[in-house]
């Protein structure tokens, strides 16, 4: 997860600093995901 307003080159991962936002993002992906053999979704184990 990156702060693109301040880090346009995506050098610094800020996920550990914002676990609540990361969890919200993961929840959205899990809720909205439809299985597809051509485009499998992989998520880190939280």
Secondary structure by P-SEA (a helix, b strand, c coil): ccccccccccccccccccaaaaaaaaaaaaaaccccccbbbbbccc
